[in-house]
Structures are given as structure tokens and as C-alpha cells.
């Protein structure tokens, strides 16, 4: 067995509260120093992600989120805990470029240990920890350990579009003790929705 140990230092990564403030419903809300932890192994070894439980100004702790550009798709396996997966497909302009604040279709899916999710090309996704324990997933997303510009790759993840709208079309918040959706006001249009049985509210106090 031959393993390239020189890459081991690149396996571990985190999403800090400072970074996550870019996509929170309330950027000034108080949260943990680290929202989630990643051990990155790529398609061969898989990537393991562990989310902290809890809420920030009522919003459940979540992933930053990204859109798939080009030839990129992913599979996710829920290893432990429970959560909600958000997926959305943006509208595109005449040149085929995604429009950050206009959504063709949005979907929320309640997930638990043992579930499998497929994230297709051309879609964006993020996962949310709605439980009281760690939320753990494995996925087969490719990892670029060579520190190339991600946008130069034929299939890559775009995080900038998520940053522009401070998250996805809906936030997942705790309302009356259960996961609930609330619209992100930065989105101009959301054409098709599937809320997966989750309640939707207009305002969150």
C-alpha cells in the first residue's frame, strides 16, 4: 500500500463563525467558534463533515453552501444525526450564466441517519443540522489538493453566488420547537418550491 503522506496536512479543514457570517440570516448572531469540521479525502476516501448542533439567532447551524458548475455532481450519505438538505437550481441569463437571486426550483428534504442524497450537476446545495447532537455526513466530492484556482477546473463548486445572496432562498429556523423555513429577502424570484413537509413562516421574531 502506497499513501502520499505529504497531503495529510491538507485533509483537515473547518468553517469558522467568522467565515459563516457571510451567509447567516443574522450575521451579528452569536455562534460557536467553528460551525463544522471536514476531513477531506475526495472521491476515493470520501469526505467526512461534522456539524455542531445549535442555533444562531434562531437559525440552525448549516454548511456554507455552493453551486455545481460544469461536470460536477455529488453523493451524500447521512452517517449520524438528523437535518435538512436544501437544493436549488438558479435561473440563467442568455449567456448561460447563473443569476444569483433568481431560483428556478427550490427543494427542502428532511434527512436522518442512513439516508442517501444525490446532488446533480447545475444545482446548489447545503445541509443543516436540526438535531441536538452532531450531524455527520460522508460525500464523494472531488478534492483539489494542488491549490489550483477552483474556477479553472472543468467541474467545480461556486461559493461566491451563495455569498452574494447571504445563503439560499430559504433559511431553516427553529420555530415552535421544530425546523421551519423562512424566505431569504435577498432573492427576487423563486418559481418552483418543494418544502418537503416543513412549515413556512413569513416573519421570525
Secondary structure, DSSP 8 states (H G I E B T S, - for coil): ----GGGGGGTEEEEEHHHHGGG-SSTTS---SEEEEEE--HHHH-EEEEE---EETTEE-B---EEEEES--EEEEEEESEEEEEEEEEEE-TTS-EEEEEEEEEEEEEEETT-EEEE-TT-EEEEEE-SSS-EEEEE-----TT---GGGSSEEEE-HHHHHTTS-SEEEEEETTEEEEEE-TT-SEEEEEE-TT-EEES---
